[in-house]
Amino acid sequence: MMDLIEDPHATPEERATYANIVGGITSTLQAIQDPHTSPEDRAAFTRIVKAMTAALDPPPSPRSPQSQAPQAPKWLVADAGQVGAGLKEFHSSQSTPDDPKDRKRIQKTIEQACDALRTARDPEASREERDEALEKVKERIEALGNHQYLELMKEIKRYKPSTACVETVENRTRQVGWSDGSLWGLSDPSCAAALAAGASEESTEWHTLWVCVQRDPFSSCVEHIPED
């Protein structure tokens, strides 16, 4: 990845993707080495690193040890870049979820994303397993087009949010998916003013969601997202 970042033929977008992957893996390795990291979290972070590296460079099939896995397709590398960016934000003291329940939820969601990327390229996985993994990857890639996400953003923008708030919700949704990433973004301090404005308007069907994200772990608020 470091060689690819320095490749003069790489586009700025490709370099950014590679940097996000390296940053995500590096921040996770640092967390693994942190003496304050619990054994449970250390095991989860180790699984995440192994899954991401296997997705980008899967081992050859034991049935055909001489075969070389084809280069990862661009869409998979791009998605790994988004997951890597999410990992960096998760490990950053400025953006990691405050509540332990939320941190566990995002950590689990990221681990599942890495598992799906790995299974999608696993030469030993069955066709059914690969198809199921690809469906999960596709769902996250297309999260910004999810109708509930679009309704959430429409509602957020009613309260004149800051540019930082809108970008944070969008980025977290790209990185983690709907709805965990979206609610993680909504809980960011940059969205505090918009969140307060929404919570003060009791007549809307979104009111209970605003209040929940404002007061409780955002991972407990999914049930308050309007279905229609």
N, C-alpha and C positions, 0 to 999 in steps of 0.2 A: 504493500500500500504506500509506503514512504517513497518507493521508486516511482510509482504511478503519480503521486502528488508532484514530483519533480520532473515528470515527463513533459518536455516542451510541446508535445503534440496534444496533451490533455487540454480540454476546454476548461474555462473557469468553473462551470457547473460540475464537471467531473472531479476537479480538484477539491471542490467544496464537499462533494459526496465522500471522497476518499478521506478527507480530513475529519469528517463526522464519524466515519467508521473507526478510524484510528483513535479519535478522541473518546468515543464511547467505550472501546475496548480498554484503552489506557486508564480511564477513570474507574472502570470496574476492577481492573487489576490492582489499582491503588486501594480500592475499598477492601479487596480480598486481603491485602497486606496490612490493613489498618488493625492494630491490636484491639480496638474498641468494637470492631465488627463481630456480631454474634456468630457462633458456629453455624446456625441455621442460615443466616444471611450469606455467610462466606460460601456455603455449599450452593446456595441459589445463584450467587454471582459467578461461581466457577462453572455451573451448568450454562449460564448465559454466554460466557466467553467461548466455551467449547462449541455451543450450538452455532454462534455467529461465525466462528472461524471455519466450522465444518460446512456451513452454507456457502461460504465464499470459495472454499478449497476442499471439497469432499474427497474422502479416500477412494481409491479404485475399488471396484467390487471384488470380494474374495473369490468369486466365481471366475473372474477374469482379471487376475492380478497384474497383467501387463497393460491393461487398458488405462487410459488417462481420461479423467472426467473433463468434459468440455468446459470451456471458459464460462463463468457465470454470465447469464444474459444481462443486458443493460438494465432492464426493469427490476431485476432482483438486486443488483448492486445499488441501484437508486433507492430501493426500499430499505435495504440494509443501512444505507446512509441516513435515512429518516429515523430508523430505530436507534442507530448510533447517536444521533443528535438527541433523541429522547433519553438515552442512557446518560449522556453528559449533563442534561438538565436535571435528571433524577439525582445524580451524585453531587450537583452543585448546591452549596449551602444557601444560595440565593433563590433557588427555584424548587428544591425538593419539597414534597408535601410536608406540612407541619405535623399533621396527625399520624401516629404510628399505623392506624388502620388504613389510611390513605397510602402511606408508603408501601405497605404490604400489598395493597391492591395493584398499584402501578408496577411494582416489582414483578408481581405474578403475571400481569398483562404483557410486560416486556419479555419475560421468559417465554411465554406462550408464543409471542411474535417470532422470537428467535428459533423456537422449536419448529414452527411452521416453515420458516425459511430453510432450515436444515433438512426437514423431511421432504420438502419439494425437490431437493437435489440429491437425496440419499439413494445411491444405486441399489441398496438392499431393501428399500421400502417398496411395498406393493403399489400397483397402479391406483388402487382405491385410496391408499394412504397419501400418495402424492397428490391426487385430485382433491382430497379433503384439505390438505395443507395449502394447496394453491388457492382454494376458495377462501380460506382464512386470510391469506396474503392479499388477495384481490379485494376482499371486504375492507381491509385497512387502507389499501391504496386509494380506494374509491370513497373513503369516509367523508371527504368534503362535499360529496354529492348526495349523501344520505339525507332524506327528506326531513327527518327530525333535526338533524344538525342545521340544515338550512333554516328551519323554523326557529331554532334556538338563536342563530345569528341575527335573524330578522328581528327577534324580540329584544336581543341585547342592543341592537342599533337604535331601537326606539328611545333609549335612555342616553343617547349622545356619548357613547364610550370613548375613551382615549384611543388613539391609534395603537398604542402599546397593548391595550386590552384586546382589541380585535386581532392583532397579529399573534398575540400569545395563544388565544383560543384556537386560531387557525393552525399555528405551529404544533401545539400539543395534539390536536386532532390528527394532523399528518403523522406525527411521531408515534402515537399510541393508539389512535383510532377513536371511533365513536363507541360508547359514550364516555369511557374513562378519561381519555385525553381531553375531551371538550370540557368536562367538569373540572378537571385539574386546571385547565387554563382559566376557567371562570372563577376559580378560587384564588387566582393570582392577585396580589395587591393592586396591580394596574386596573383591575376590574372592580375594585371596592366601591367606587362612586356609582357605577352603573348598577351594581348588585344592590346597593342600598336604595337606589331609586326604584328598582323593580320590587324590592321587598316592601316598600311603602305603599305600593299600589295594590290594594287587596282585591280589586274587582277582576283581575286577570286570571286566566287558568294557569299561568306560570308562577303565580305568587308563592305557592308552597315550595316550589323549587328554589326560588331566590332566597327565601327564608332559610331553607334547609342548608344550602351551600354557605350561607352567611354564618350559621350557628353550629352546624354539625359537620362531621367528616363528610367530604363530598362523595365518597364511595358509598355512603348510605342514602344518597339522594336520587338514585336512578329511578326509583319507583315514583318519584314526583314529576317525571318528565311526561308532559301530555302525549297521549298516544296518537291523537288525530291531528 
